[in-house]
């Protein structure tokens, strides 16, 4: 379901539907460690350059924190729905999670607690792997909705900045296809979104 480089270009950590996290050595093309999470892993991020901290999110509504030097996770956070994605702010201070209770939760990793929640009428998470993302400057968050729209919030004010509507389904005249993922251009100039009907939309001046 997800994979990230782990501290260096020769190691990758992956999270799987089989309820495991695996660390891979790209030189030997082999799995060198397996961590048993107990629940399907929908997404993960790596926190520090040394590659010792992994954060994963799961079907069982938990966010798990892993130290690669230990076998088990510690300080799990339980949310009110299946957690579909994680994204880390560029400075590594904040963690954004998308939850199937139709909210986005912002965690301050310095305090290990939820500091903000984002939701609004009309926004519904469309699948168990929906991806929400920070803008490169950490000032905005974007996520797709089941109704085919992309919602963008201001992180500091908590205000809904805009709703982008472009994704349409081939089924029905006005039906829309659930947007499953968003991603920002590295300089924040553009935002791209993709939906379940295999359409990608690129947005300018978001």
C-alpha positions as CSV (number, residue, x, y, z in Angstrom):
1,X,0.0,0.0,0.0
2,X,2.9,2.4,0.6
3,X,6.7,2.6,0.5
4,X,9.3,5.3,1.6
5,X,13.0,5.6,1.6
6,X,14.4,4.9,5.1
7,X,17.2,7.3,6.0
8,X,19.3,6.4,2.9
9,X,18.9,5.6,-0.7
10,X,19.6,1.9,-0.2
11,X,16.8,1.1,2.2
12,X,13.1,1.2,1.8
13,X,10.2,0.5,4.2
14,X,6.9,-0.8,2.9
15,X,3.5,-1.1,4.5
16,X,1.2,-3.9,3.3
17,X,-2.4,-5.2,3.3
18,X,-0.9,-8.3,5.0
19,X,-0.5,-6.4,8.2
20,X,3.2,-6.1,8.1
21,X,5.9,-3.4,7.6
22,X,9.0,-4.6,5.8
23,X,12.4,-3.1,5.5
24,X,14.2,-3.8,2.2
25,X,17.9,-3.6,1.3
26,X,17.9,-2.4,-2.4
27,X,21.5,-3.6,-2.9
28,X,20.7,-7.2,-2.1
29,X,17.1,-6.9,-3.2
30,X,16.0,-8.6,0.0
31,X,13.8,-8.0,3.0
32,X,16.0,-7.6,6.0
33,X,13.4,-7.0,8.7
34,X,9.6,-7.6,9.2
35,X,7.5,-5.8,11.8
36,X,4.1,-7.2,12.6
37,X,1.5,-4.4,12.9
38,X,-1.6,-6.6,13.4
39,X,-3.7,-4.5,11.0
40,X,-3.5,-3.7,7.3
41,X,-1.2,-0.7,6.7
42,X,-2.7,2.0,4.5
43,X,0.2,4.4,4.5
44,X,3.5,5.4,6.3
45,X,6.1,8.1,6.6
46,X,9.7,8.2,7.8
47,X,10.4,11.0,10.2
48,X,14.2,11.5,10.6
49,X,17.2,11.4,8.3
50,X,18.8,8.6,10.4
51,X,16.0,6.3,9.4
52,X,15.1,5.2,13.0
53,X,11.5,6.4,13.2
54,X,8.6,5.2,11.1
55,X,4.9,6.2,11.5
56,X,2.2,4.0,10.0
57,X,-1.6,4.2,9.8
58,X,-3.9,1.3,9.8
59,X,-7.3,-0.2,9.1
60,X,-7.9,-0.7,12.9
61,X,-8.0,3.2,13.3
62,X,-4.5,3.4,14.8
63,X,-1.5,5.4,14.0
64,X,1.6,3.5,15.1
65,X,5.0,4.9,15.9
66,X,8.0,2.6,15.3
67,X,11.6,2.7,16.4
68,X,13.6,0.6,13.9
69,X,15.8,-0.6,16.7
70,X,12.8,-2.3,18.4
71,X,10.4,-5.0,17.4
72,X,7.1,-3.5,18.5
73,X,5.5,-0.1,18.2
74,X,5.0,2.4,21.0
75,X,2.7,5.3,21.8
76,X,-0.1,4.3,19.4
77,X,-2.8,6.9,18.8
78,X,-6.4,5.7,18.2
79,X,-8.7,7.8,16.0
80,X,-12.4,7.5,15.4
81,X,-12.1,5.8,11.9
82,X,-9.9,3.9,9.6
83,X,-6.8,6.0,8.8
84,X,-6.3,6.2,5.1
85,X,-3.1,8.3,4.7
86,X,-0.3,10.2,6.4
87,X,1.7,13.2,5.3
88,X,4.6,14.9,7.1
89,X,5.1,18.7,7.0
90,X,8.5,19.7,5.5
91,X,9.9,20.7,8.9
92,X,8.9,17.4,10.4
93,X,6.8,19.0,13.2
94,X,3.3,18.1,12.0
95,X,1.6,14.9,10.8
96,X,-1.5,15.1,8.7
97,X,-3.9,12.1,8.7
98,X,-7.0,11.4,6.7
99,X,-9.7,9.4,8.5
100,X,-12.7,7.6,7.3
101,X,-15.0,9.5,9.7
102,X,-14.7,12.2,7.0
103,X,-12.1,14.4,8.9
104,X,-8.5,15.3,8.6
105,X,-6.5,15.3,11.8
106,X,-3.4,17.4,12.4
107,X,-0.9,16.0,15.0
108,X,1.9,18.0,16.6
109,X,4.7,15.5,16.8
110,X,6.5,17.5,19.4
111,X,3.6,17.0,21.8
112,X,2.3,13.8,20.2
113,X,-1.2,15.1,20.3
114,X,-4.0,16.2,17.9
115,X,-4.1,20.0,17.6
116,X,-6.6,20.5,14.7
117,X,-9.4,18.8,12.9
118,X,-10.7,19.7,9.5
119,X,-14.1,18.8,8.1
120,X,-17.1,20.4,6.3
121,X,-20.5,19.7,4.8
122,X,-20.1,17.8,1.6
123,X,-16.6,16.4,2.3
124,X,-16.5,12.6,2.4
125,X,-13.5,10.3,2.2
126,X,-14.1,8.1,-0.8
127,X,-12.0,5.0,-0.1
128,X,-9.7,3.3,2.4
129,X,-6.5,4.6,0.7
130,X,-7.5,8.3,0.0
131,X,-4.4,10.5,0.2
132,X,-4.3,14.0,1.8
133,X,-1.2,16.2,1.4
134,X,0.5,19.3,2.8
135,X,1.4,22.1,0.5
136,X,5.3,22.5,0.3
137,X,5.2,25.5,2.7
138,X,2.9,23.7,5.1
139,X,0.3,26.4,5.0
140,X,-2.4,24.4,3.2
141,X,-3.8,20.9,3.0
142,X,-5.6,19.2,0.1
143,X,-7.7,16.1,-0.1
144,X,-10.1,14.5,-2.5
145,X,-13.7,13.7,-1.8
146,X,-16.2,11.0,-2.7
147,X,-18.2,13.6,-4.7
148,X,-15.3,14.2,-7.1
149,X,-14.2,17.5,-5.5
150,X,-10.9,18.6,-4.0
151,X,-11.0,20.4,-0.7
152,X,-8.3,22.8,0.3
153,X,-8.0,24.1,3.9
154,X,-5.8,26.8,5.4
155,X,-3.8,25.1,8.2
156,X,-3.3,28.2,10.4
157,X,-6.9,29.5,10.3
158,X,-8.7,26.2,9.8
159,X,-10.7,27.9,7.1
160,X,-11.9,26.0,4.0
161,X,-10.1,28.0,1.3
162,X,-11.6,26.5,-1.9
163,X,-13.4,23.5,-3.4
164,X,-12.1,22.4,-6.8
165,X,-14.5,20.6,-9.1
166,X,-13.4,19.0,-12.3
167,X,-13.6,15.2,-11.9
168,X,-16.6,13.7,-13.7
169,X,-17.6,10.1,-14.1
170,X,-18.5,8.4,-17.4
171,X,-21.5,6.8,-15.5
172,X,-24.4,9.2,-15.6
173,X,-24.7,12.7,-17.0
174,X,-23.6,14.6,-14.0
175,X,-22.2,12.0,-11.7
176,X,-18.7,12.4,-10.2
177,X,-15.9,10.0,-9.5
178,X,-14.2,9.9,-6.1
179,X,-10.9,11.7,-5.9
180,X,-8.4,9.3,-4.4
181,X,-5.1,11.3,-4.1
182,X,-3.6,14.8,-4.4
183,X,-0.1,16.0,-4.7
184,X,1.5,19.4,-4.8
185,X,4.3,20.6,-7.1
186,X,7.5,21.0,-5.1
187,X,7.2,24.8,-5.2
188,X,3.5,24.9,-4.6
189,X,2.7,26.2,-8.1
190,X,0.4,23.4,-9.1
191,X,-1.8,20.7,-7.5
192,X,-2.6,17.4,-9.2
193,X,-5.5,15.2,-8.3
194,X,-6.5,11.7,-9.5
195,X,-9.8,9.9,-9.3
196,X,-11.1,6.3,-9.5
197,X,-12.1,6.7,-13.2
198,X,-8.4,7.1,-14.2
199,X,-8.5,10.8,-14.7
200,X,-5.8,13.3,-13.5
201,X,-6.5,17.0,-13.2
202,X,-3.8,19.7,-12.8
203,X,-4.7,22.8,-11.0
204,X,-2.9,26.2,-11.3
205,X,-3.0,29.2,-8.8
206,X,-4.6,27.1,-6.1
